[in-house]
Amino acid sequence: MLAYKEFHINKLILNIFCLLFLINTNIYAQWTHTQCPSGILITKENDVYCGTQWGVRLPSGNNIIAESINNGLPNIHSYTAVNAIIANNNSIFVSVFDTVYLSTNNGAQWYTANNGLSGTIISLAANDDKIFACNNDLDIDSSLGRVFLSTDNGSNWYKVNNGIIDNEIVTSLLINGNNVFIGTHNGAFVSSDDGLSWKAVKSGMMIYGGINALTAIGDTIIAGTNYGVFILTEKDSSWIAANTGLPEIKSIYSLATYGNTIFAGSSYDVFLSTNRGLSWISFTEGLVDLRINSLTRNNTYIFAATDRDGVWRRPLSEVITQVENNHNCKPIFFLLEQNYPNPFNPTTKITFTIPNLEPSFVNSVKLRIYDFLGREIATLVDGIKSPGEHSVEWNAKGLSSGIYFYRLQAGLYTDTKKLVLLK
């Protein structure tokens, strides 16, 4: 009897300790204010830069301090001084007023990179040797251009806006693999030939008010709009609403990713999804009730720039460990992800998602490996798989270095991706 009482007393003490731990965790699991004013955020080599109304601010470790790095920039004291800022390899580009500037030494010195541009550049995107820029000046001659491309690190720019309607107001840019996406007030445009031609991608999206932000995870494109979040897989031609867990008033102004996690900034909250937008939860403790204009992250923190109260940050480890995947949410599309790591030696992991379909539609899922000549090397999956995300590891021990392919077949769905074994 005594042992029974001691057991229950110890269990009660343990429960009280756990409750106090959870309460304490909730108290200290909050956003904290940095020393940077409101602006547009980017990450370069784990450092976070902020383009503000007073120019560009220099980061210091994992904190942001109010030190300007404006040598070569004009004297800036305007609420909308920095329109866009991006990092690409060793360079940083910033659009100030009607001029684009370039720094190749982390902001210590800026130089004009404006040859061939016209209008006020409000969106920039880069991927190695390709840099895209967009203006939204409706009052300029359309022949001067709306979308521009540079292949020489900003030394020269060329018009690439064939197929974009003249009166489109460009709001966002995204480069994802071989495709370039433009968000506008009337939906989205995509180009797969470096901007030589564009086609509209609007089906399935409530387009009034337009696209405020674009990001991607693998082949999945995520758009933040005034009607919440929409998802587009590059094999599809129609957007799918992904708003479970978002409030009724759900304008999304900013997006960021961390692995398979998506962060979304709204009028008063930051939300996250760990299942590619299928469901969302808010993690706003300690954050002011202001619009989240910009989001970015480094290896340690997620950063949120408000429209009037500067930049806030929160540890990524704190956020991710507190969020459990919602296993009740059912996938709505197929997805075959890029293997990781890639290149690899000798093991790599391949992840794929099966949507919530009747078993008769997906009666057999096959995942096979092929060599460069198309010969089958291995079968990793062969059978019925339940809806949800699945991962499988491939060990290429004994095979020679080179390019291989993996192919997923599930019902009528097929997708193939390349992987590289490097010994």
Legacy VTK file of the C-alpha trace (Angstrom):
# vtk DataFile Version 3.0
C-alpha trace
ASCII
DATASET POLYDATA
POINTS 423 float
0.000 0.000 0.000
2.844 2.330 0.873
4.617 1.560 -2.393
1.354 2.264 -4.231
1.032 5.688 -2.574
4.696 6.503 -3.226
4.221 5.618 -6.881
1.272 7.964 -7.274
2.994 10.745 -5.317
6.064 10.444 -7.552
3.831 10.392 -10.636
2.044 13.542 -9.418
5.383 15.287 -8.817
6.550 14.261 -12.286
3.325 15.572 -13.860
3.658 18.870 -12.015
7.297 19.153 -13.140
6.317 18.478 -16.752
3.514 21.033 -16.568
5.865 23.658 -15.134
8.394 22.827 -17.863
5.782 23.276 -20.588
4.573 26.553 -19.080
8.135 27.804 -18.758
8.896 26.754 -22.337
5.842 28.629 -23.582
6.856 31.758 -21.654
10.365 31.876 -23.037
9.526 30.544 -26.495
8.981 33.944 -28.033
10.108 36.349 -30.694
12.712 38.909 -29.627
13.362 42.352 -31.061
16.613 43.142 -32.910
18.288 46.485 -33.510
17.406 46.675 -37.187
14.647 48.954 -38.493
11.879 47.672 -40.747
12.935 46.624 -44.229
13.439 43.788 -46.695
15.433 40.771 -45.510
17.865 38.461 -47.304
20.359 35.839 -46.171
23.869 35.532 -47.563
26.287 32.941 -46.202
24.316 32.710 -42.950
24.346 36.503 -42.478
21.106 38.452 -42.636
21.025 41.777 -44.493
18.226 44.296 -44.283
17.335 46.857 -46.943
15.688 49.772 -45.137
14.560 53.346 -45.696
18.089 54.371 -44.649
19.916 51.950 -46.926
21.419 48.546 -46.111
22.208 47.348 -42.590
25.187 45.142 -41.791
24.653 41.998 -39.713
26.884 41.009 -36.811
26.944 37.282 -36.218
23.417 36.112 -35.571
22.246 39.579 -34.528
21.391 42.627 -36.587
22.899 45.920 -35.539
22.163 49.410 -36.762
25.381 49.878 -38.724
24.899 51.215 -42.235
26.850 49.909 -45.226
25.942 52.578 -47.748
29.254 53.581 -49.325
28.379 54.274 -52.962
24.629 54.449 -52.386
22.772 57.779 -52.622
21.854 59.734 -49.511
18.758 57.837 -48.420
15.961 59.136 -46.206
12.778 57.850 -47.821
10.146 55.473 -46.529
10.402 53.344 -49.676
14.105 53.814 -50.373
15.107 50.142 -50.851
12.661 48.456 -53.208
14.413 45.090 -53.567
17.520 43.285 -52.336
18.961 39.869 -53.247
22.163 37.883 -52.735
23.723 35.783 -55.480
27.011 33.930 -55.034
29.498 36.643 -53.993
27.268 39.562 -54.949
24.482 41.592 -53.387
22.071 43.610 -55.552
19.891 46.387 -54.205
17.338 48.584 -55.952
17.230 52.140 -54.592
14.817 54.612 -56.178
15.296 54.086 -59.944
18.791 52.540 -59.828
20.185 49.064 -59.159
23.473 48.832 -57.261
25.919 45.942 -56.902
28.363 45.029 -54.141
30.885 42.206 -54.405
32.409 42.751 -50.935
29.417 42.269 -48.639
28.269 45.867 -48.856
31.580 47.620 -48.183
31.290 49.363 -51.569
28.395 49.735 -54.013
28.499 50.342 -57.790
25.716 51.075 -60.259
24.520 48.099 -62.308
21.809 49.749 -64.338
22.770 49.552 -68.010
19.674 48.614 -70.017
17.165 48.886 -67.159
14.213 51.253 -67.106
11.708 52.254 -64.477
11.821 51.555 -60.743
12.918 47.976 -60.109
10.765 46.475 -57.372
11.590 42.758 -57.761
14.889 40.900 -58.204
15.720 37.197 -58.412
18.971 35.381 -59.188
20.318 31.915 -59.799
24.054 31.770 -60.490
24.606 33.360 -63.924
21.004 34.534 -64.421
19.564 37.609 -62.726
16.030 38.836 -63.379
14.586 42.266 -62.575
11.050 43.669 -62.879
9.559 47.126 -62.680
5.926 48.035 -62.088
5.845 51.498 -63.670
2.606 51.561 -65.628
3.186 55.092 -66.841
6.375 54.325 -68.794
6.439 53.332 -72.447
5.886 49.546 -72.564
8.537 49.291 -75.269
11.117 50.176 -72.593
10.468 46.854 -70.919
8.863 45.338 -67.857
11.084 42.284 -67.231
14.876 42.234 -67.672
17.616 39.601 -67.662
21.337 39.914 -66.986
23.819 37.106 -67.653
26.963 39.081 -66.760
26.322 39.824 -63.076
24.403 43.013 -63.703
26.751 44.739 -66.149
24.091 44.664 -68.879
20.352 44.031 -68.883
18.046 42.948 -71.723
14.259 43.063 -72.111
12.569 39.656 -71.789
8.871 40.416 -71.471
7.269 38.838 -74.534
3.849 37.556 -73.520
3.381 39.683 -70.400
0.431 42.067 -70.621
1.514 45.683 -70.604
-0.678 46.739 -67.699
0.377 43.932 -65.367
1.697 45.217 -62.012
4.583 42.925 -61.059
4.767 42.088 -57.354
7.188 39.177 -56.974
9.806 37.049 -58.741
11.007 33.459 -58.300
13.591 31.326 -60.114
13.077 27.607 -59.566
15.230 25.287 -61.622
14.704 26.046 -65.304
11.519 28.024 -64.682
11.033 31.681 -63.799
7.795 32.772 -62.138
6.397 36.294 -61.935
3.634 37.206 -59.508
1.365 40.065 -60.553
-1.867 41.716 -59.446
-3.691 39.369 -61.811
-2.034 36.033 -61.078
1.217 34.470 -62.272
3.329 34.057 -65.409
5.954 31.396 -66.031
8.834 31.159 -68.493
10.951 28.089 -69.194
13.231 29.773 -71.768
14.930 32.465 -69.671
12.146 34.956 -70.234
12.014 34.833 -74.029
8.342 33.892 -73.749
5.830 33.846 -70.898
2.499 32.153 -70.327
-0.164 32.895 -67.736
-0.745 30.419 -64.881
-3.969 31.570 -63.228
-6.327 28.612 -63.112
-7.582 27.730 -59.630
-6.449 30.958 -57.965
-8.580 33.818 -56.664
-6.501 36.516 -58.283
-8.094 39.729 -57.047
-5.342 41.614 -55.238
-2.615 39.485 -56.769
0.393 37.526 -55.573
2.399 39.133 -52.785
5.193 36.542 -52.425
6.576 33.425 -54.107
8.812 30.605 -52.882
9.402 26.927 -53.666
10.199 23.546 -52.153
11.493 21.257 -54.854
9.021 21.315 -57.746
6.269 22.801 -55.580
5.611 26.533 -56.027
4.034 28.364 -53.078
2.253 31.694 -53.553
1.162 34.100 -50.825
-1.920 36.077 -51.864
-4.702 38.194 -50.384
-6.743 34.989 -50.292
-4.193 32.895 -48.457
-1.718 30.353 -49.801
-1.908 28.568 -53.134
0.268 25.674 -54.304
1.302 24.725 -57.820
3.330 21.677 -58.810
5.311 22.257 -61.967
3.617 19.287 -63.639
0.198 20.853 -63.104
-1.469 23.865 -64.682
-3.820 24.777 -61.840
-3.262 26.257 -58.377
-4.624 24.499 -55.275
-5.716 26.465 -52.191
-3.802 25.422 -49.059
-5.358 27.383 -46.193
-6.237 24.890 -43.454
-5.414 26.565 -40.142
-5.223 30.095 -41.546
-7.791 32.661 -40.314
-10.582 33.958 -42.511
-8.689 37.202 -43.069
-5.569 35.596 -44.437
-3.595 37.963 -46.640
-0.078 36.521 -46.902
2.637 39.108 -47.582
5.868 37.111 -47.155
7.187 33.543 -47.399
10.328 31.630 -46.425
11.340 27.966 -46.297
13.502 25.748 -44.095
13.813 22.241 -45.477
10.208 21.109 -45.932
8.859 23.784 -43.575
7.140 26.888 -44.967
6.870 30.154 -43.034
4.158 32.655 -43.996
3.816 36.240 -42.762
0.356 37.820 -42.616
-1.212 40.997 -41.255
-0.593 40.104 -37.601
0.897 36.605 -37.453
3.621 34.299 -38.652
2.374 30.826 -39.566
4.269 27.677 -40.390
3.489 24.459 -42.187
5.533 21.286 -41.900
3.570 19.474 -44.608
3.986 21.748 -47.620
1.017 23.957 -46.884
-1.579 21.270 -46.167
-2.106 22.764 -42.685
-0.835 25.793 -40.786
-0.292 26.844 -37.178
0.526 30.252 -35.718
3.659 30.891 -33.655
3.349 34.558 -32.845
4.138 34.676 -29.104
5.964 37.908 -28.312
5.601 39.367 -31.800
3.913 42.734 -32.249
0.570 42.911 -34.056
1.904 44.370 -37.270
2.062 43.253 -40.879
4.983 40.932 -41.664
6.501 42.407 -44.821
9.524 40.134 -45.146
10.777 36.773 -43.854
14.148 35.081 -44.089
16.197 32.624 -42.079
19.768 31.555 -41.548
20.985 28.365 -39.923
19.972 29.554 -36.461
17.012 31.950 -36.597
13.865 32.817 -38.488
13.682 36.614 -39.001
10.502 38.666 -39.508
10.460 42.300 -40.655
7.350 44.225 -39.623
6.063 47.268 -41.451
6.641 49.700 -38.541
8.468 48.056 -35.633
11.704 46.721 -37.036
12.990 43.163 -37.333
12.279 40.329 -34.915
13.850 36.880 -34.648
13.188 33.470 -33.131
15.402 30.335 -32.909
14.602 27.780 -35.569
15.312 24.915 -33.172
12.687 26.267 -30.805
10.092 26.542 -33.552
10.687 23.202 -35.251
10.877 21.127 -32.058
7.603 22.562 -30.767
5.668 21.693 -33.902
4.529 18.150 -34.542
3.435 17.080 -38.006
-0.334 16.965 -38.288
-0.847 13.363 -39.318
-4.580 13.939 -39.830
-3.921 16.122 -42.858
-4.166 14.245 -46.123
-1.899 15.049 -49.080
-3.608 16.483 -52.146
-1.014 15.836 -54.863
1.834 13.510 -55.856
5.360 14.708 -55.197
8.755 13.175 -55.911
11.499 15.128 -54.187
15.144 15.551 -55.103
17.281 13.002 -53.301
19.448 14.181 -50.413
22.363 14.388 -50.294
23.135 14.840 -53.962
25.891 14.161 -55.010
26.176 11.263 -52.539
28.489 8.446 -51.500
27.326 5.735 -51.088
23.869 6.317 -49.519
21.130 8.831 -50.262
17.497 9.289 -49.258
14.572 9.644 -51.671
11.263 11.076 -50.426
7.906 10.954 -52.189
4.301 11.835 -51.305
1.160 9.889 -52.200
-2.119 11.875 -52.220
-5.354 10.811 -50.578
-6.842 8.738 -53.395
-8.907 5.581 -53.401
-6.676 2.450 -53.374
-7.913 1.489 -56.844
-6.296 4.637 -58.242
-2.911 3.820 -56.736
-2.870 0.048 -56.571
0.881 -0.186 -56.970
3.715 2.231 -56.293
7.078 1.559 -57.886
10.356 3.383 -57.294
13.240 2.180 -59.421
16.852 3.200 -60.092
18.304 3.292 -63.632
21.774 3.900 -64.951
22.681 6.476 -67.603
21.843 3.982 -70.393
18.375 3.314 -69.003
19.129 -0.099 -67.508
17.323 -0.909 -64.263
19.739 -1.062 -61.328
17.476 -1.495 -58.319
13.835 -1.551 -57.202
13.362 0.375 -53.965
9.553 0.270 -53.700
7.045 -2.105 -55.272
3.599 -2.288 -53.685
0.661 -0.357 -52.245
1.531 2.728 -50.205
-0.798 4.678 -47.930
-1.388 8.393 -48.479
1.324 10.535 -46.967
5.063 11.083 -47.153
7.430 8.134 -47.548
11.220 7.964 -47.538
13.548 5.228 -48.701
17.330 4.983 -48.605
19.413 3.756 -51.503
22.882 2.314 -50.947
24.948 2.453 -54.142
27.901 0.560 -52.698
29.704 -1.356 -55.406
28.536 0.902 -58.227
30.805 3.264 -60.135
30.612 7.041 -59.967
28.288 8.673 -62.446
24.789 9.892 -63.223
21.807 7.695 -62.311
18.065 8.243 -62.459
15.206 7.347 -60.136
11.629 6.998 -61.362
8.380 6.946 -59.389
5.313 5.275 -60.905
1.972 5.430 -59.084
-1.149 4.808 -61.099
-1.037 7.239 -64.019
1.559 9.442 -62.291
5.230 9.185 -63.258
8.219 11.375 -62.478
11.946 10.948 -62.993
14.852 12.769 -61.389
18.621 12.645 -61.677
21.067 11.729 -58.929
24.864 11.722 -58.922
27.091 9.128 -57.267
30.484 10.674 -56.552
33.188 8.529 -54.979
LINES 1 424
423 0 1 2 3 4 5 6 7 8 9 10 11 12 13 14 15 16 17 18 19 20 21 22 23 24 25 26 27 28 29 30 31 32 33 34 35 36 37 38 39 40 41 42 43 44 45 46 47 48 49 50 51 52 53 54 55 56 57 58 59 60 61 62 63 64 65 66 67 68 69 70 71 72 73 74 75 76 77 78 79 80 81 82 83 84 85 86 87 88 89 90 91 92 93 94 95 96 97 98 99 100 101 102 103 104 105 106 107 108 109 110 111 112 113 114 115 116 117 118 119 120 121 122 123 124 125 126 127 128 129 130 131 132 133 134 135 136 137 138 139 140 141 142 143 144 145 146 147 148 149 150 151 152 153 154 155 156 157 158 159 160 161 162 163 164 165 166 167 168 169 170 171 172 173 174 175 176 177 178 179 180 181 182 183 184 185 186 187 188 189 190 191 192 193 194 195 196 197 198 199 200 201 202 203 204 205 206 207 208 209 210 211 212 213 214 215 216 217 218 219 220 221 222 223 224 225 226 227 228 229 230 231 232 233 234 235 236 237 238 239 240 241 242 243 244 245 246 247 248 249 250 251 252 253 254 255 256 257 258 259 260 261 262 263 264 265 266 267 268 269 270 271 272 273 274 275 276 277 278 279 280 281 282 283 284 285 286 287 288 289 290 291 292 293 294 295 296 297 298 299 300 301 302 303 304 305 306 307 308 309 310 311 312 313 314 315 316 317 318 319 320 321 322 323 324 325 326 327 328 329 330 331 332 333 334 335 336 337 338 339 340 341 342 343 344 345 346 347 348 349 350 351 352 353 354 355 356 357 358 359 360 361 362 363 364 365 366 367 368 369 370 371 372 373 374 375 376 377 378 379 380 381 382 383 384 385 386 387 388 389 390 391 392 393 394 395 396 397 398 399 400 401 402 403 404 405 406 407 408 409 410 411 412 413 414 415 416 417 418 419 420 421 422
